[in-house]
Amino acid sequence: MFKQVRSYLKLLDLRIGFLVNFNSSFLKKDIHRVTNQYDEELHGL
């Protein structure tokens, strides 16, 4: 699933996404931050 989220981030030109498992007893421990290997210099930020 991490690779799929990274693919979406690249396609949408986004930096950060979250992967959330709603089938968990503790939602807080199953939220994962996923980052795109984003180069700020190439995107003019």
Steps between C-alpha positions, in 0.01 A plus 500: 500500500788742565613470138149568376473815713838617372385444142191714563715771656729508197212502252322782683827690566447497878759480777327327790220246535355293780429129503226418753388155611138535610482130592698550820404518865727803548480730202777724633770233468397404146541839331815516289646806333630429150723745318582542136868530413431860409775728372408860589765640268342332194148620586589861576413512872 
